[in-house]
């Protein structure tokens, strides 16, 4: 048992030393890029390592790009948001539309309308749980399923539980959110395939 404890302590010492070195020798943006983009660590993983790098997160899309415009619009209707989660939702809309310009815009508008509606009707906690569903492996709700998911989130279900419900088809057939009549901010660029 003592040998296992010594090995665990030594392993922890090596990890702590490596993390301290990284924190001292890499600037925040490079450290964030390395941990998140290259190694796939989540925000929670990075914070658990003892790094606060949220200020280094930014969108990869330039201003005016349709994805950036819709990301900014989504953020404006949410009580709380972060770059990673909003980016994942915009990519989800793109994947659903197979990245065709008109279909992407339609999916993004529906997504924003659904989040706007739940932000107005449900608690910030419920909205946050639905917003976090995009990171769950089981199932991500379509725009017409977001409102139904929020109703369950309001009752205390977590993003993981909601995701399992979406995967099982629990939210299928829900009505689509109503789209606003006019859209004052139009993207200036076509969607760029990269």
C-alpha positions in Angstrom: 0.0 0.0 0.0 2.8 2.4 0.8 4.5 1.8 -2.5 1.2 2.7 -4.3 0.9 5.9 -2.2 4.5 6.8 -3.1 3.9 6.2 -6.8 0.7 8.3 -6.7 2.4 11.1 -4.8 5.3 11.0 -7.2 2.9 11.1 -10.2 1.1 14.0 -8.7 4.4 15.8 -8.1 5.3 15.3 -11.8 1.9 16.6 -12.9 2.1 19.6 -10.6 5.6 20.5 -11.8 4.6 20.2 -15.4 1.5 22.4 -14.9 3.6 25.0 -13.1 6.1 25.0 -15.9 3.4 25.5 -18.5 1.8 28.3 -16.5 5.1 30.1 -16.3 6.4 29.6 -19.8 3.3 29.9 -22.0 1.2 33.0 -22.4 -2.6 32.5 -21.7 -3.7 32.4 -25.3 -1.1 29.8 -26.3 -1.9 27.8 -23.2 -5.6 27.9 -23.9 -5.0 26.9 -27.6 -2.8 24.0 -26.5 -5.1 22.7 -23.7 -8.5 23.2 -25.5 -7.9 23.1 -29.2 -5.0 20.6 -29.4 -5.7 18.4 -26.4 -9.5 18.7 -26.2 -9.8 19.8 -22.6 -13.1 21.4 -21.6 -13.4 24.6 -19.7 -14.1 22.6 -16.5 -11.0 20.5 -17.2 -8.8 23.6 -17.7 -10.2 25.2 -14.5 -9.6 21.9 -12.6 -5.9 22.1 -13.6 -5.9 25.5 -11.8 -5.9 27.8 -14.9 -8.3 30.6 -15.5 -8.2 31.2 -19.2 -11.7 32.3 -20.1 -10.5 35.7 -21.3 -8.5 34.0 -24.0 -11.5 32.3 -25.6 -12.7 34.0 -28.8 -14.6 33.1 -31.9 -12.7 31.8 -34.8 -15.0 33.7 -37.2 -14.4 37.2 -38.3 -17.0 39.9 -37.8 -19.6 39.8 -40.5 -19.2 36.1 -41.1 -22.7 34.5 -40.9 -21.5 32.1 -38.1 -20.2 35.0 -36.1 -23.4 37.1 -36.6 -25.5 34.2 -35.4 -23.2 33.4 -32.5 -23.5 37.1 -31.3 -27.3 37.0 -31.8 -27.5 33.8 -29.8 -25.4 35.3 -27.0 -27.7 38.3 -26.8 -30.8 36.2 -25.9 -29.1 34.1 -23.3 -28.8 35.0 -19.6 -25.2 33.5 -19.6 -23.1 32.2 -22.4 -19.6 31.2 -23.2 -17.6 31.0 -26.5 -17.2 27.2 -26.5 -20.8 26.4 -26.0 -22.2 29.0 -28.4 -19.6 27.9 -31.0 -20.8 24.3 -30.5 -24.5 25.4 -31.1 -23.6 27.3 -34.2 -21.6 24.3 -35.6 -24.6 22.1 -34.8 -26.9 24.4 -36.8 -24.3 24.2 -39.6 -24.1 20.5 -39.5 -27.9 20.2 -39.6 -28.0 22.4 -42.7 -25.0 20.7 -44.3 -23.5 24.2 -44.4 -25.7 25.4 -47.2 -26.1 29.2 -46.8 -29.9 29.5 -46.8 -30.5 26.4 -44.7 -27.8 27.4 -42.2 -29.5 30.8 -41.7 -32.9 29.1 -41.2 -31.5 26.6 -38.6 -29.6 29.4 -36.8 -32.7 31.6 -36.7 -34.8 28.8 -35.3 -32.2 28.0 -32.7 -32.0 31.6 -31.6 -35.8 31.9 -31.5 -36.0 28.8 -29.3 -33.4 30.1 -26.9 -35.0 33.5 -26.8 -38.3 31.9 -25.9 -36.9 29.7 -23.1 -34.8 32.7 -21.8 -38.0 34.7 -21.4 -40.1 31.8 -19.9 -37.8 29.8 -17.7 -35.2 30.2 -15.0 -31.6 30.9 -15.8 -30.7 27.5 -14.4 -33.1 25.7 -16.8 -31.7 27.7 -19.7 -28.2 26.9 -18.7 -29.0 23.1 -18.6 -30.5 23.2 -22.1 -27.6 25.3 -23.4 -25.1 22.8 -22.0 -26.8 19.9 -23.8 -24.7 20.6 -26.9 -21.7 19.1 -25.0 -23.5 15.9 -24.1 -22.8 12.7 -26.1 -26.3 11.3 -26.0 -28.4 13.8 -27.9 -28.7 17.4 -28.8 -32.2 18.9 -29.2 -33.4 20.3 -32.4 -34.8 23.9 -32.4 -38.3 22.6 -32.0 -37.2 20.4 -29.0 -35.5 23.1 -27.0 -38.7 24.4 -25.4 -39.8 20.9 -24.4 -36.4 20.3 -22.9 -36.5 23.5 -20.9 -39.8 22.5 -19.3 -38.1 19.4 -17.9 -35.0 21.4 -17.0 -37.3 23.7 -15.0 -38.3 20.7 -13.0 -34.7 20.0 -12.0 -33.3 17.7 -14.7 -29.7 18.1 -15.7 -28.2 18.6 -19.2 -27.1 14.9 -19.2 -30.6 13.7 -18.3 -32.2 16.0 -20.9 -29.7 14.7 -23.5 -30.7 11.1 -22.8 -34.4 12.2 -23.3 -33.5 13.9 -26.6 -31.7 10.8 -27.8 -34.7 8.6 -26.9 -37.0 10.8 -28.9 -38.9 12.2 -25.9 -39.1 15.7 -27.4 -39.9 14.7 -31.0 -42.9 16.4 -32.6 -42.7 19.6 -30.5 -43.8 22.7 -32.3 -41.1 25.0 -33.8 -40.5 28.4 -32.3 -41.9 31.4 -34.1 -39.4 33.4 -36.1 -39.3 37.1 -35.7 -40.8 39.1 -38.7 -37.8 41.3 -39.4 -34.1 40.8 -39.0 -32.2 44.0 -38.6 -28.7 42.4 -38.6 -27.9 40.4 -41.7 -24.6 38.6 -42.2 -22.5 40.2 -44.9 -20.5 37.2 -45.9 -21.4 33.8 -47.2 -20.6 30.8 -45.0 -17.0 29.9 -45.7 -16.2 26.2 -45.8 -12.9 25.6 -44.0 
